């Protein structure tokens, strides 16, 4: 059997099992074992599986991941996000579209403090969605802002996606964090521009909060809100990211510092107790276990995929297109986006790294730059129907029954903005590479 035929069978089998509804980890791991034993003549395939699992378990980079998840879980239960939203609402509420602008600003801060997508989208659905509906905001704008801004934690450090990418591709996590900061702020800026422009063109899309409601807050009260809600989180972000980027601490040490800092914020809000700590540890355990199962299963699948010659088949296919490297890069981006429409973001990441990164390196692209572009493409997967996880979070958490079709349609303008961001990052790669090259 030729390598091309073997890879075709593997991919068709994977899609069949995935569409039958089996969890991604079992689909990847199970098919990896089945195809490895039945299609690979190498008798050492079982040893390969054992080594793949041991390599994942011995990778110390994943220690920082569980600590970042714990930091986010504690911060989520600290009550800080409630006060932060109220502060942002008061500051931006007098503007048309002010609450939407506040959601983007708040999600940018939360992305830099937690890196957990589900937490950010769920919190904004609970806090911002009722407020925006109360003031009769345009529904597609409301859903789109919550989904897209809530996904900023995919790329704004400390991003779990970037931690996994660094561990898998052997790239400095600190450099990835520094590069992801520029790209994440670019996306946040594009979202802000879109909200402002839409509210200029459509004056009824985001009505401002009434002056009577804002007059309740004096200048002293506003200053107190800022100091109490925004300042502690801003200090936490500076301590965690600053210590990594300035070389004072490793990502694992900075993550441990972040756990202590988030616990201090919870203590300040009077929410730190034994029950809260138990819930945070339990949710950290569930999230981290899910991710590690996918990582181990994907390592088995990709080991077999590469052993059967999958990377060479794809490389030969791309070379056979006989076009310049930017066209090949565009083809890779389209493939990753299509994968993201049907596969979990971690699956796209772990399958795509060993397949596409060698091709991209051979084309002469900067590995760090491509890693951040890959993260932006994965962020698109959260908004891409039919398996748009951001849409599922909004529909599942919202108290009112929202048709899933409306949520899908609301994501389209923001998907286009993400495409614009990728084009800008291709034209101006310094947005990604400048900070890592100057401070790392």
VOKE-211409 format. One line per field, with one value per residue (C-alpha): residue number from 1; residue in three letters; x, y, z. Coordinates in Angstrom, 3 decimals. Example, Ala and Ser with C-alpha at 12.3 -4.5 7.8 and 13.67 -1.06 7.14 Angstrom:
<recs>
k <- [1,2]
r <- [ala,ser]
east <- [12.300,13.670]
north <- [-4.500,-1.060]
up <- [7.800,7.140]
</recs>
This chain:
<recs>
k <- [1,2,3,4,5,6,7,8,9,10,11,12,13,14,15,16,17,18,19,20,21,22,23,24,25,26,27,28,29,30,31,32,33,34,35,36,37,38,39,40,41,42,43,44,45,46,47,48,49,50,51,52,53,54,55,56,57,58,59,60,61,62,63,64,65,66,67,68,69,70,71,72,73,74,75,76,77,78,79,80,81,82,83,84,85,86,87,88,89,90,91,92,93,94,95,96,97,98,99,100,101,102,103,104,105,106,107,108,109,110,111,112,113,114,115,116,117,118,119,120,121,122,123,124,125,126,127,128,129,130,131,132,133,134,135,136,137,138,139,140,141,142,143,144,145,146,147,148,149,150,151,152,153,154,155,156,157,158,159,160,161,162,163,164,165,166,167,168,169,170,171,172,173,174,175,176,177,178,179,180,181,182,183,184,185,186,187,188,189,190,191,192,193,194,195,196,197,198,199,200,201,202,203,204,205,206,207,208,209,210,211,212,213,214,215,216,217,218,219,220,221,222,223,224,225,226,227,228,229,230,231,232,233,234,235,236,237,238,239,240,241,242,243,244,245,246,247,248,249,250,251,252,253,254,255,256,257,258,259,260,261,262,263,264,265,266,267,268,269,270,271,272,273,274,275,276,277,278,279,280,281,282,283,284,285,286,287,288,289,290,291,292,293,294,295,296,297,298,299,300,301,302,303,304,305,306,307,308,309,310,311,312,313,314,315,316,317,318,319,320,321,322,323,324,325,326,327,328,329,330,331,332,333,334,335,336,337,338,339,340,341,342,343,344,345,346,347,348,349,350,351,352,353,354,355,356,357,358,359,360,361,362,363,364,365,366,367,368,369,370,371,372,373,374,375,376,377,378,379,380,381,382,383,384,385,386,387,388,389,390,391,392,393,394,395,396,397,398,399,400,401,402,403,404,405,406,407,408,409,410,411,412,413,414,415,416,417,418,419,420,421,422,423,424,425,426,427,428,429,430,431,432,433,434,435,436,437,438,439,440]
r <- [unk,unk,unk,unk,unk,unk,unk,unk,unk,unk,unk,unk,unk,unk,unk,unk,unk,unk,unk,unk,unk,unk,unk,unk,unk,unk,unk,unk,unk,unk,unk,unk,unk,unk,unk,unk,unk,unk,unk,unk,unk,unk,unk,unk,unk,unk,unk,unk,unk,unk,unk,unk,unk,unk,unk,unk,unk,unk,unk,unk,unk,unk,unk,unk,unk,unk,unk,unk,unk,unk,unk,unk,unk,unk,unk,unk,unk,unk,unk,unk,unk,unk,unk,unk,unk,unk,unk,unk,unk,unk,unk,unk,unk,unk,unk,unk,unk,unk,unk,unk,unk,unk,unk,unk,unk,unk,unk,unk,unk,unk,unk,unk,unk,unk,unk,unk,unk,unk,unk,unk,unk,unk,unk,unk,unk,unk,unk,unk,unk,unk,unk,unk,unk,unk,unk,unk,unk,unk,unk,unk,unk,unk,unk,unk,unk,unk,unk,unk,unk,unk,unk,unk,unk,unk,unk,unk,unk,unk,unk,unk,unk,unk,unk,unk,unk,unk,unk,unk,unk,unk,unk,unk,unk,unk,unk,unk,unk,unk,unk,unk,unk,unk,unk,unk,unk,unk,unk,unk,unk,unk,unk,unk,unk,unk,unk,unk,unk,unk,unk,unk,unk,unk,unk,unk,unk,unk,unk,unk,unk,unk,unk,unk,unk,unk,unk,unk,unk,unk,unk,unk,unk,unk,unk,unk,unk,unk,unk,unk,unk,unk,unk,unk,unk,unk,unk,unk,unk,unk,unk,unk,unk,unk,unk,unk,unk,unk,unk,unk,unk,unk,unk,unk,unk,unk,unk,unk,unk,unk,unk,unk,unk,unk,unk,unk,unk,unk,unk,unk,unk,unk,unk,unk,unk,unk,unk,unk,unk,unk,unk,unk,unk,unk,unk,unk,unk,unk,unk,unk,unk,unk,unk,unk,unk,unk,unk,unk,unk,unk,unk,unk,unk,unk,unk,unk,unk,unk,unk,unk,unk,unk,unk,unk,unk,unk,unk,unk,unk,unk,unk,unk,unk,unk,unk,unk,unk,unk,unk,unk,unk,unk,unk,unk,unk,unk,unk,unk,unk,unk,unk,unk,unk,unk,unk,unk,unk,unk,unk,unk,unk,unk,unk,unk,unk,unk,unk,unk,unk,unk,unk,unk,unk,unk,unk,unk,unk,unk,unk,unk,unk,unk,unk,unk,unk,unk,unk,unk,unk,unk,unk,unk,unk,unk,unk,unk,unk,unk,unk,unk,unk,unk,unk,unk,unk,unk,unk,unk,unk,unk,unk,unk,unk,unk,unk,unk,unk,unk,unk,unk,unk,unk,unk,unk,unk,unk,unk,unk,unk,unk,unk,unk,unk,unk,unk,unk,unk,unk,unk,unk,unk,unk,unk,unk,unk,unk,unk,unk,unk,unk,unk,unk]
east <- [0.000,1.345,1.781,-0.888,-3.454,-2.597,-3.031,-6.333,-7.647,-6.462,-8.121,-11.391,-11.510,-10.849,-13.655,-16.126,-15.409,-15.498,-18.877,-20.286,-19.988,-17.069,-14.970,-11.890,-9.439,-10.871,-11.133,-7.485,-6.032,-8.141,-7.537,-3.853,-3.568,-5.756,-4.019,-0.601,-1.043,-2.895,-1.189,2.344,4.643,7.188,7.102,8.179,4.915,3.852,7.154,6.510,3.175,4.820,7.545,4.979,3.012,6.180,7.386,4.114,4.202,7.844,7.401,7.810,6.196,2.787,3.318,2.802,-0.410,-2.128,-1.029,-2.377,-5.684,-5.816,-5.063,-7.969,-10.362,-9.599,-9.882,-13.195,-14.646,-13.078,-15.893,-13.432,-15.054,-18.416,-16.837,-14.687,-17.766,-19.586,-16.537,-16.229,-19.988,-19.822,-16.708,-17.880,-21.659,-22.172,-20.949,-23.088,-22.044,-20.281,-21.192,-19.917,-16.695,-16.457,-16.921,-13.979,-11.758,-12.755,-12.231,-8.786,-7.938,-9.521,-7.625,-4.396,-5.434,-6.978,-6.473,-9.574,-11.978,-15.022,-14.735,-14.528,-17.453,-19.602,-18.964,-19.739,-22.902,-24.086,-22.999,-23.061,-25.804,-28.686,-27.326,-27.051,-30.520,-31.902,-30.668,-31.919,-28.537,-28.478,-28.599,-26.022,-23.597,-24.211,-23.649,-20.676,-18.892,-19.294,-18.045,-15.132,-13.892,-14.298,-11.958,-9.099,-7.585,-6.641,-3.818,-3.333,-0.897,-0.999,-2.646,-3.004,-2.849,0.559,1.841,0.919,2.375,5.662,5.881,5.105,7.193,10.086,9.708,10.261,6.935,8.137,8.734,5.342,3.704,5.521,4.544,0.953,0.527,0.884,-1.457,-4.046,-4.070,-4.438,-7.555,-8.953,-8.313,-10.079,-13.109,-13.230,-13.068,-15.884,-18.144,-17.459,-18.047,-21.257,-22.614,-21.801,-23.573,-26.471,-27.352,-29.840,-27.447,-25.972,-27.875,-25.946,-26.812,-29.088,-27.511,-29.830,-28.421,-24.819,-25.374,-25.658,-21.886,-19.821,-16.221,-15.014,-17.140,-15.794,-12.220,-12.918,-14.358,-11.249,-8.861,-10.800,-11.619,-9.118,-5.927,-5.474,-6.019,-3.690,-0.983,-1.491,-1.127,2.043,3.582,2.843,3.620,6.286,8.269,8.264,9.099,11.784,13.442,12.909,10.929,10.182,6.579,6.070,7.349,5.265,2.179,2.731,3.007,-0.253,-2.001,-0.886,-1.937,-5.402,-5.856,-4.933,-7.561,-10.161,-9.170,-9.527,-13.089,-13.896,-14.512,-11.495,-12.596,-12.174,-15.227,-14.075,-10.601,-12.051,-14.208,-11.273,-9.014,-11.737,-12.414,-8.677,-8.420,-11.256,-9.911,-6.302,-7.233,-9.314,-6.474,-3.834,-5.992,-6.289,-2.542,-1.617,-4.180,-3.039,0.585,-0.345,-2.300,0.353,3.126,1.315,0.363,3.989,5.241,2.981,4.502,1.729,4.014,5.779,2.461,1.270,4.663,4.671,1.122,1.984,5.184,3.258,1.062,4.030,3.124,5.004,5.372,2.596,0.103,1.247,0.894,-2.661,-3.489,-2.231,-4.360,-7.472,-6.834,-6.435,-9.664,-11.570,-10.147,-11.313,-14.872,-15.100,-12.369,-11.735,-9.152,-6.694,-7.075,-6.346,-3.297,-1.851,-2.547,-1.427,1.904,3.786,2.173,2.440,5.371,8.063,6.509,6.372,9.987,11.056,9.309,11.490,8.878,9.781,8.736,7.637,5.589,3.877,3.104,1.114,-0.625,-1.548,-3.002,-5.138,-6.389,-7.285,-9.134,-11.236,-12.267,-14.185,-16.416,-16.606,-19.856,-20.939,-18.769,-18.387,-17.660,-18.082,-21.642,-22.324,-21.107,-23.393,-26.432,-25.789,-25.212,-27.770,-30.945,-33.110,-33.537,-31.423,-31.672,-28.285,-28.674,-28.724,-25.536,-23.830,-24.746,-23.480,-19.999,-19.502,-18.352,-15.860,-14.538,-13.891,-12.099,-9.869,-9.039,-8.156,-5.918,-4.063,-3.516,-2.163,0.131,1.441,2.105,3.513,5.168,6.877,3.614,4.499,8.306,9.235,8.535,10.203,13.301,13.682,12.933,13.670]
north <- [0.000,3.429,6.155,8.252,5.450,4.722,8.372,8.560,5.554,7.065,10.429,8.935,6.632,9.566,11.656,8.748,8.073,11.807,12.366,9.323,11.440,9.822,12.122,13.506,11.894,8.405,8.954,10.016,7.524,4.553,5.049,5.628,2.237,0.442,1.889,1.547,-2.180,-3.042,-0.797,-0.319,-3.283,-2.000,-4.398,-1.598,0.300,-0.548,0.799,3.931,4.393,3.987,6.495,8.987,8.893,9.114,12.124,13.919,12.998,14.063,17.439,19.994,22.757,21.307,22.084,25.765,24.906,23.381,26.336,28.862,26.967,27.023,30.754,31.340,29.142,30.968,34.380,33.366,32.639,35.645,38.009,40.391,40.017,41.317,44.513,44.850,44.715,47.288,49.587,49.200,49.766,53.019,54.265,53.537,53.555,57.153,56.303,54.660,51.028,51.672,48.343,46.456,48.460,47.676,43.950,43.980,45.873,43.592,40.400,41.663,42.001,38.649,37.003,38.286,37.071,33.653,32.308,30.107,30.691,29.044,31.143,34.470,33.764,32.342,35.322,37.827,35.938,36.111,39.714,41.592,39.873,40.875,44.444,44.799,43.309,45.735,48.691,47.082,46.523,45.006,41.254,40.120,42.757,41.618,37.918,38.575,40.845,38.387,35.428,37.130,39.122,36.091,34.139,36.641,34.471,31.998,34.279,36.881,35.407,33.402,31.368,27.609,27.184,28.905,26.799,23.600,24.934,25.810,22.387,20.546,22.660,23.313,27.113,29.364,29.888,33.300,34.363,33.006,35.026,38.176,37.596,36.749,40.014,42.137,39.943,39.801,43.580,43.957,41.773,43.679,46.978,45.723,44.665,48.094,49.851,47.670,48.451,52.192,52.292,50.245,52.549,55.596,54.063,52.639,54.955,52.499,49.509,50.414,53.065,54.875,54.500,57.281,60.226,59.659,56.190,57.367,60.304,57.827,57.426,60.359,60.899,59.470,56.365,55.852,56.210,53.672,51.227,51.520,51.047,48.129,46.197,47.015,47.747,44.339,42.436,44.791,44.220,40.460,40.599,42.691,40.346,37.195,38.366,40.867,38.304,35.946,38.511,40.231,36.901,37.132,33.881,30.828,30.317,27.704,30.044,32.922,30.680,29.748,33.453,33.979,31.363,33.155,36.514,35.288,33.789,37.171,38.886,36.316,36.946,40.694,40.162,37.869,34.899,32.771,29.805,26.041,25.355,27.821,26.312,22.800,23.873,25.603,22.573,20.228,22.317,22.616,18.833,18.338,20.880,19.754,16.066,16.699,18.580,15.993,13.116,14.899,15.608,11.974,10.621,13.075,12.068,8.445,9.437,11.799,9.258,6.756,9.455,10.524,6.928,6.096,9.010,11.542,14.563,13.584,13.112,16.578,18.120,16.541,17.763,21.342,21.305,19.907,23.017,24.877,28.297,30.834,30.376,32.815,30.818,27.664,29.494,30.494,26.861,25.813,28.524,27.367,23.743,24.741,26.802,23.861,21.541,23.997,23.827,20.147,19.392,20.662,23.462,21.267,18.588,21.112,22.281,18.854,17.412,20.530,21.189,18.079,18.240,21.900,23.353,21.417,22.675,26.254,26.092,24.759,27.734,30.069,31.606,32.679,29.835,32.284,34.334,31.239,29.975,33.130,33.005,29.387,30.516,33.160,30.474,28.280,31.223,31.309,27.706,28.842,30.986,28.737,26.779,24.055,23.183,26.759,26.255,29.959,29.764,26.697,28.539,31.513,29.353,27.081,29.828,32.418,32.494,33.157,30.729,32.027,30.253,28.794,30.132,33.714,33.103,31.564,34.589,36.976,35.417,36.152,39.837,38.891,35.952,38.450,40.732,37.801,37.290,40.996,40.554,37.677,39.786,42.653,40.275,38.962,42.493,43.717,40.714,43.120,43.273,39.737,39.696,43.145,42.546,39.089,40.377,43.377,41.996,38.268]
up <- [0.000,-0.926,1.684,-0.018,0.135,3.786,4.768,2.872,4.818,8.107,7.469,6.215,9.243,11.560,10.035,10.197,13.877,14.704,13.011,14.805,17.939,19.752,21.974,20.252,22.681,22.120,18.365,18.102,20.562,19.483,15.776,16.418,18.093,15.508,12.445,14.033,14.641,11.412,8.838,10.132,9.637,12.178,15.192,17.524,17.167,20.750,22.059,20.002,21.768,25.171,24.317,22.998,26.253,28.369,26.371,27.127,30.827,31.199,29.512,32.309,30.233,31.070,34.764,33.999,32.155,35.195,37.338,34.819,34.774,38.589,38.575,36.217,38.212,41.472,39.808,38.224,41.681,43.393,42.411,40.755,37.323,38.642,39.955,36.832,34.616,36.711,36.529,32.776,32.356,34.324,32.497,28.942,29.450,28.368,24.848,22.164,22.171,25.458,27.054,23.988,24.141,27.836,27.149,24.713,27.168,30.046,28.012,27.011,30.711,31.571,28.696,30.205,33.646,33.028,29.491,29.904,27.005,28.552,31.705,29.853,27.505,30.306,32.582,29.816,28.878,32.484,33.129,29.825,27.825,30.197,30.404,26.623,26.122,28.729,26.681,23.432,21.800,18.332,18.971,16.349,17.643,21.219,20.545,18.266,20.733,23.608,21.539,19.806,22.801,25.055,22.766,23.090,25.834,23.088,22.024,24.769,27.327,29.505,26.742,27.279,23.484,23.388,26.292,24.421,21.157,22.842,24.475,21.236,18.831,21.244,21.091,24.107,25.870,27.015,23.386,22.378,25.152,24.026,20.394,21.252,23.145,19.986,17.933,20.725,21.148,17.367,17.408,20.379,18.540,15.395,17.442,19.084,15.710,14.380,17.357,17.106,13.334,13.538,16.228,14.084,11.082,13.117,15.994,17.482,17.686,21.088,23.056,25.768,29.443,30.677,32.461,35.437,35.958,35.657,38.012,40.887,40.746,41.996,40.900,44.201,43.747,40.213,41.445,44.198,41.646,39.473,42.396,43.859,40.680,37.931,39.848,41.570,38.314,36.427,39.058,38.791,34.989,35.279,37.845,35.832,32.299,33.285,35.267,32.252,29.568,31.638,32.370,36.126,36.309,34.189,32.985,35.719,38.450,37.086,36.994,40.643,41.443,39.568,41.716,44.869,43.395,42.376,45.859,47.344,45.154,46.247,49.877,49.345,48.061,50.983,48.684,49.593,51.668,51.752,49.556,46.891,46.898,46.554,43.595,41.928,42.363,41.105,37.987,37.373,37.606,35.097,32.593,32.811,32.575,29.470,27.794,28.757,27.460,24.117,24.057,24.768,22.303,19.632,20.208,19.415,16.311,14.958,15.618,13.393,10.864,10.516,10.571,7.616,5.706,6.256,6.509,3.281,1.471,2.500,1.730,-1.745,-2.343,-1.407,-3.484,-6.465,-6.483,-8.003,-6.600,-4.482,-0.734,0.153,-1.882,-0.070,3.235,2.241,1.439,4.890,6.526,4.659,5.682,9.347,9.235,7.698,10.367,13.021,11.714,12.675,15.245,18.776,18.969,20.874,18.216,15.451,17.371,18.109,14.668,12.824,14.577,13.366,9.908,8.968,10.915,8.950,5.714,6.982,8.166,4.755,3.139,5.193,7.500,11.046,13.428,16.134,13.670,12.280,15.796,16.553,13.163,13.958,17.301,15.542,13.126,16.104,17.636,14.465,15.149,18.243,16.019,12.930,12.446,12.762,15.807,17.065,20.751,21.549,20.172,22.316,25.439,24.754,24.016,27.006,29.577,28.381,30.465,27.406,24.518,21.626,18.232,17.343,13.795,15.100,17.058,14.006,11.852,14.543,14.336,10.608,10.881,13.583,11.553,8.759,11.231,12.212,8.535,8.343,11.396,9.724,6.589,8.721,10.614,7.286,6.020,9.348,11.061,13.461,15.406,16.526,16.411,17.782,21.478,21.723,19.941,22.257,25.711,25.568]
</recs>
